Amino acid sequence: MATVYRVLLGAALAGLGVAAMVRMLDVQFREAALAGWAVELFGRPSRVLTTGPTFLFQKTPGDDSSWAGLVVTASCTAALFVGGTLILGGAFIALWRRTSATRLLAATVLTVLLLVVVNTGRMVMIAEAASRWGAEGFGLMHTVVGSILMLVTFCLCAVLFARVGLLRSRS
């Protein structure tokens, strides 16, 4: 019975991962909404468009002529990372018997949360850099810092997944 449970749970996670990739635009809309909400937490008024995965923010709070926006493109979304993590986590749950399904599920959830939180933080940092330093700040934060941040995060996620889900705890 445990094998059936693991296979069903693994298939469900993998299916969710495939859905995140196939329905990437839906994920991008949700990421734009999350980033807009996060920008507001730091004191910048924001709006989320319904016509595209875009959030707007005021560069100068209270100045209606200072609105700018960021589009969550296929290159900016965490959908592929999240989808891949869910597929990998599902495969490990279904096939890897050396670790409990609970630990593998926890590793998958933690990794997905880290990816989403860091990618959202990256978008907030891009909006803040664009507000403070204009196009130069946007370019530096988006291209250089944001890329390095996501690369480091991806590596940390691999270590986190292995440590929580695959490696035996020392007793």
N, C-alpha and C positions, 0 to 999 in steps of 0.2 A: 504494500500500500504506500509505503514511503517513496518508492520509486515513481509511482504514478503521480503522487503529489509533487515531487521534484520536477518531473517532466512537464506537468501542467503549469506549475509556477514558472519554470524556465521558458516555456513556450509563450506564456502571457507576457513576460518581461521582454522577450525577443520581439514579439508582435508589437508591443508598445514602442520599442526602439525603431522598428521598421516604420511604424506610423509617424513617429517624430521626423523621420527623414522624408517620407512620402508627402506628409502634410507640413512641410517646412514653412510654408507661408503662414499657416496658422500659428506655428511656434514663434515666428518672427513678430506677428501681431502681439502675442502675449509678452514677448520680451520687450517690445516697445512700451507696452503698458506698464510692465514692471520697472523699466528704466525711468519712465516718466514719474512714477510713484516715488522711486528712490531719489530722483533729482529734487522733488518737492521736500523730501525729508531733510535735505541740506539747504533749504531756504529759497530755492528758485521755483517760481511758478512754472507749471508745465501743463501741456495739453497733449492728448494722444489723438492722432488722426484716425478716422475710420476708413479712409480711402486707400491707405497704404500703411505698411509697418513703420510708422514714423512717430517720433515724439518731438514736441516743440518745447522750448524752454526760454525763459527771459534771461538775456545776458545780464541785464541790470534790473533787478526786481523793482517793480513799480513803473518801469519805463515801457510803455506799450509799443514803442518803435524799436525795441531791442530784441524782438523774438528771433530765434534761430531754431534750426531743427536738425535731427539726426535720423537717417533712414537705417533701419536694421536690415542690411542686405544679406544675401546668401553667404557672403564672406565674413560677415560680422556675427552671425547667429551661432549659438552653441548647439543647434539642433543636430548637426552631424556628430559632434563629440558626445552629446547626450544619447543620441540614437545608437551610436557605436558602443557606448558603455552599457546601455540596456541590453543590446544584443549579446555582448560578451558576458555580462552578468547572467543572462538567461541561459546561455550555453554552459557556463560553469555550473550553475545550479542543476541543470538537467543531466550533465555528464560527469562532473567531478565528485567523486564519492569520499574523498579524503577530508572534506570539510562539511560542516552542517549547512543545510540550506539557509538557516537563519543567519549565520555569519556571512555567507555569500550575498544574501539579500541586503544585509546591513552595509556591506562593502559597496554594493551597487548604489544604494540610496545615498550613502555619504559621498560617493564620488560624483554622482549626478548633482547633488546639492552644491558641492564645491564648485563644479563647473558653472552652474547657473549663477551662484553668488558672485564669483570672480568676474564672469562675463558682464553681469549687470554693473558691478563696480567699475569695470573698464569703461562701460558706456557713460557712467556718471563722471568718471575722470576726464573723458574726452569732452563732455559737455562743459565741465568746469574749466578745462584748459582753453577751450574755444571762447568761453566767456571772458576769461582773464587775459589771454594773450593772442586772441584772434586766430587767423588762418595758420600762423606759424605754430601756435600751441596745439591747434587741432591736428596738424600734420605730424608733429612730434609725438603727441600722445597716441594718436590712432595708429600710425605706421610703426614707430619704433617701440615705444614703451608698451603699448597695447599688445603688440605681437610677442614681445619678450615675456610679458606677463602671462599670456595664454600658453606659450610654450612651457614656461616653468610650471604653470598650473597643470598642464597635461602630464608632465613628468611626475609631479606630486600626486596626481590622481592615480597613476600607475603604481606608485609606491604604496599609497593608501589602500588601494584595492588589494594588492598583494599582501600587505601586512594584516589587514582586517579579515580578508576573505580566504586567503590561501595558506598563510604561514601559521603553523601551530603556535599557540601561546606557550610561553615558558612558565612552568609551574614549579 
